[in-house]
Amino acid sequence: MAEPGDLRQTYAFSCTGCGHAWKQSYEIVIVTDAAGQRSQEYRIEGRRVRSPLTSPVCPHCESRHVHAVPVGLAERALQAETAPHSRPERHEHTPHIPHGPHFHLRRHSGRTRNEDG
């Protein structure tokens, strides 16, 4: 039995085998069986199909090397990749001026060399 709250989701697919890209919309139907267990079904034009996230196959080359993401996520990623990047304001760099040599002083105990030993 289908429940209220069923939704429609569009996925973007891209094949790493041939480069083919496509979109497909699915009806996602929440179903409760006789035992009261809830699950979801994916449908295209009322016909039950496998989840788009379970081993999608490229319709162009039949490769199983396919990536699927919800369209909203794919569009946000594309916008982030193509958006002009703003750079932080650059400040004039002041070159480092080296300082003089370091003098490493040994700790002096107050004894003379002859007393050390």
N, C-alpha and C positions, 0 to 999 in steps of 0.2 A: 504494500500500500504506500503510495507516494504521500509525502507530508508537506505541509505549508513551509515556505522558506526555501523551496527549490530555487536554484539560481542558474544563471548562464555565465560561462567563463570562456574567454577566447585565449588561445595559446599561440605563441609564435614558435615556429620550428626552424631549425637550420641544420643542414646535413654537412658534416665535415668531410664526407666522401666526395661529393660532387659540387657542394656550395649552394645547392638549391635551398630556397627559403620560402616558407608559406605560413599562413595563419589558418586556424580552424576553430570554430565556435562549438562549444559543447553545452548541453543541458546537464546540470548536475542534479540528480534526483536522490533525495534521502528516502530510503526504503526501510520499513520495519517488517521483519518476517514473522511467522506464526509464533516463534519462541520469544518475540520481543526484542531481538537483536537488530540494531540499526546498522545500516551500511549505506554506501553511496554508489550510484550507478552513473556512468557517463553515457549520454545519448546524442546522436546526430540525427536530426529530423525524426525523432521518436524511436529510432533503432538503437538498441543497446550495443555499445562498443567498449573496447578495452580502455583503461585509463590512458590518457595521453602521456602520462609520466612513466608508464610501464613499457619499456622497449619499443618506442615509436620506430616506424620504418619509413624511409624516404620513398615517396611515390614516384620519384624520378629515376633513381638508380637502385632502389630496394636495399640500400645500406641501412644497417642498424646503428650507425654512428651519427645519431641525431640528438640534438639538444632541444629541449622544450622548456619554455618559461611563460608564465602568464604575460599577456600583452602589456599590461600596465608596467610591469617590471622591465620588460624589454624596452619599452619606450623611454622610461626614466634612464636606463643605462645608455641608450643611444643619445639622449639629450646631454647626459653628463660627458660623453665622449666628444660630442661635437660643439659643446658650449665654449665660447672664448674664455680662456683662463685669465683671471686677473692676477697680476703679480703684485706682491707687496711693494710699497714705496721703497726705493733704494736710497740709501744715505751715502754721502761721500765717504770713502774709506780713508782713514788716516793710517799711513804706513807705520809699522812698528819700528821704533828706533832702538837699536840694540844698546844695551848698557855695558858698562865696563866689566872687566874680568871678576870672577867670583874668588874670594879668598876663603879657603876652608881652614879655619883655625882649629888646632887640636886643643882639646880640653887640657888645661894645665892644672895639675893637682897642687902646685905650690912647692913641690920637691924639685931638687936639682937633678941633673942627669946622673950624677954620682950616687945619689940616694936611691934611684930607681933600681939599681942593681946589679 
